[in-house]
Amino acid sequence: MIDFKLPSLGADMDQGKLLEWKVKPGDAVKRGQVVAIVDTSKAAVEVEIWHDGVVEALITQPGETIPVGTVMARTKRLEAEGVIKSYTAVLDHEKLGYGLTAVTEITVSKGKLVEMEKEIAKMPVACAVYDVTGLTDALIIAKFRSREELSDFTKALLAMPFVERTNTHVVLTTVKEDFRLPP
């Protein structure tokens, strides 16, 4: 999220009056686009945005006089660039009853890896499905409520056409499980 602040539009400008917004929340904006009209006491001036993004909120309302540097609007640049795909909650799986985590290695035959992965990705217990290098073709991270669910999942994998072998690792202790990246 980026704050769009009232810029200084002249050497002696210390405040401005927002006359009009040229955008609304949800609008995509491009660098250099006029987004507002501000009265500087000398003239009504078009104000441009300095980056691409999506308008999240208009903080200042038309008719308000604000000091230079005041946040006028917020934009979501990372969403517009496709870096942020969606928002999600970080869950405590154990408190939801999913106390068993398994990492399963899968070996696939006859070049059917992509088809097999798409089927596994549809399974509700699958949290992650990865193509990998090494002795196996794919890694699956899945969460279960019981050993019986894990057993059913493993048997379903082995019943899939072209799955040659699985090797399942049961997680004993989760030291860290956080897919968020540092800013």
N, C-alpha and C positions, 0 to 999 in steps of 0.2 A: 504494500500500500504506500502510495506517495502522496504527501500533502502538497497541494497547489496553493501557494501563498501570494498575496497581493505584492507585486513587484514595485520597486521605485521606478516611476515613469518620468522622472525629472530630478535634477539636482536638488531642488528645494521641496520636493514632495515628501510629506510625512504621513499623509493619509489620503484615502480616496473613498468615493461613494459608489457602490455597485448600482448601476442603472439597469442592467439586463444580463441575464444568462443566455448564451447562444447554444447551450447544451442542457441535457437533463440526465438524471441517473440512468445508467444502463447504456448510454451512448458511447460508441467507440470514438476515440480522439487520436489525431496524429500530431506529431511535433510540428509546431508552427501554425496550427489551426486556431482561429479566433474562437475563444470560449466565453468571453464576457466583454461588456462595455462598462468602463469605469470613468467617473467624472473626477478629474484631478484638480478642480477649481479653476483651471485654465481652459480645459477642453475635455470633451468626451473622447476617450481613447479606447481602441480595440486592444484587448489583452490576449496574447497567444500562450498556448501551453508549450512546455519545453520537452515533452516526451510523449511517446505513444502509450495508450492505455485504455481503460474503460472507466467512465465516471461512476464512482461508487456513491458519493453523497455530495450535495451542495450544502456547505456549512453556512455561508453568508447569504442573506436574503436580499433581494433588490430593495433599494432604499436605505440600506445600512451604510453608515460611514465607519470605516475601520482603519487602523494604523497599517502602514507598510509592514509586511512580514506576517500578517494575520492569515491563518489558514482559511482559504475561501472554498476549497473543494478537496475531495480525496479521489485518487484514481487507483485502479488496480492494474498495474503494468504487467505483472507476472501472469495474471489470468489472460490478458489480451495476447501475450506471447505464447500461451499454451504451456508455460512452465508449471503453473498450478492447474491441475485437471479438475479437482473437486476438493471439498472439505470433508473431513471425517473426524469422528471421535476416537480417542485412544482408549480402548477398552481393557479392563482387567478380565481376561478370559477365565481365569480361575473362579472369580466371583460370579461369573455367568454359568459356571458348571463345566467349563471346558478345561479341566485340569491336566489333560494328557496331550502333550505335543509330540508329533512324530516327524522325522525328516526321512523321506523315502527316496532312495536312488532307483532309477528305472533304466533298464536296457531294452531298446526297441529294435525290431528287425524290419528289413525290407523298406527302409526309407519312409516309414509311416509316423515319424516323430511328431510332426505338426498336428496331424489329425488326432493322435492319441492325447497330446497336450490340451487341445481344445476340449476334448471330452472330459478330461480331469478338471480343467478349469471351471466347468459347469457344476462340479460337486460342491455342495455348500460347506463341507469341512475343509476344503482346500483353500489355504490362505495365500499360497504363492506357488507358482509353477515356473520353473526355470529350465532353459536349454543350458547345458554345461559342457565343458571340455573334460577330458579324462576318460576313465574306464567305463563310466555310465553316460547315458544320453540326456537324462533329465533329473532334476531334484524337485521334490514336492514337500512343502511344509504344510502340515494339516493339524487341526485341533479336534480333540475328541472328548466326549463325556465319560467314556468307559473303554475298557479293553475290548469289550464286545464290538463297539463301534469301530475301533481300530482294526479288529480282525475282519469285520465285514468290508471295510474300505480296502484292506490289503487283498482280500479275495476278489473284490470287484476289479482291482487293478490287474490281477493275474488272469482274470477271465477275459480281459480286453484282447482283441486280435492284435497280433504283432508285439505284445509285451512278452519279452523272453524271460526277464528275471527282475525281481525287486529285492532291495536290501533296505530294511526299515530300521532306523535308529530311534529309540524312545528317549526323549529328553528327560534327564533326571532332575536337573536344576537349571532354571533360566537365570543366567547371570545378567544378561541384557537382551532386551527385545524392543527395539525402537527404530523404526525405519525413517524417522524424521532426520533431515540433514541439518547441520549447523548453518546459521545464516551467513 
